[in-house]
Every structure is written in structure tokens, then in C-alpha cells.
Amino acid sequence: MDEELDCRGLPCPAPVLALAKAARGRGDGAAGAVLAVVAEDPAARVDVPAWCRMRGHAYLGADAADDGVARHVVRLGGAV
């Protein structure tokens, strides 16, 4: 994992906006970077994969952070 974004307590669309900002901040060297979004917002389970499809990134799936909150994992630059 290259970066984990803590979006606990943030409502929709904040988790996806944080992911988009982190991806932009990585610039041209972003391809292959793996980012995770930890979010309690139930919409993130739909929004993060949809953002990946729209932006050409790979949604690698979801697991749980140490405290049990959903963590959505994304690889930048290249859909699966």
C-alpha cells in the first residue's frame, strides 16, 4: 500500500473526492501506485469502484482496516 486515506466519519462524496485528490497529487508517476480509502460511508462501496471505472483505475476490492471499517483498495493507472 502506497497510501491509506482515512475518511472515517466523512459523508458522501468526501471519500471519493479525497481519493481523486490523492491520485492527482501523484502526477504522471501515479501508474501502479496502490491507494486505500478507509470509509464508514456505505456509499463508498459503490462510489469507489465507479470512480475507478470512470477514471481508468483498477478497483482491487475491499477488506477491513484494523478497527473493522471498510477499506477500498485501488491501483492507479490501468483497469483490471
N, C-alpha and C positions, 0 to 999 in steps of 0.2 A: 504494500500500500504506500503510495507516494504522499497522499494527504487524506486526512479524515476531517470532514466538516461537521461540526457539532451544531445541529439545527434543532435540538430538543426545545420544545416549547414554542417553536415558531409556527405560525399558521401558514396555510397555502396562500400564495405561491412561494413563500420565502425559501424553502429548501431547494427548489429548482433554481431560483434566482441566485442563491449562494453557489450552487454548482456551476451555473453559467459564468458567474464572475470568476470563480477559481479557474475554470477552463480558459477563459480569456486571458487571465493573468499569466498563464503558462506560455502564451505566444506560440510561435512557429514550432518550438521544440516539444509541443504537447503530445504528439503522437506516441502512443504506448504508455503514457502516464496512467496510473490507476488511482482514482479518487473514490472516496466513500462518503456518503451522506447519511448521518445518523439523525433520524427524524421520527418524532412521535405522531406527526400529522398523517392520518390514514390515507390522504390523497397522494402522498409521496409514492406509494406503492404503484400507482398508475402514472403519476406525473413524471417520475424519473425515467422509466422505460420509454415513455412517449417523447420526452426531450431527447433521449438518445437517438431514437428513430429519426426525428426531425433534423438533428444536427450531425448525423453520421458517426455516432459513437457507439460503442458496444456496451449493452447492459449485461453485466456478468452475473446478476442475481442479487438476492437478499439473504442476509444472515442476521445475527443479533450481536449488538455491542455487549460488553461485559455486564451491563445493567439490564439486559434483555430488550432494549429499544431496537427497533428495526434499523439495519444498516444496509443501504443500497450501494452496490459496487459497480463502477463504471470504468471502462478503459477508453481513453480518448483516442480519436483518430482511427476509425475503422470498425464498421459494424460487423457483428458476427453473423 
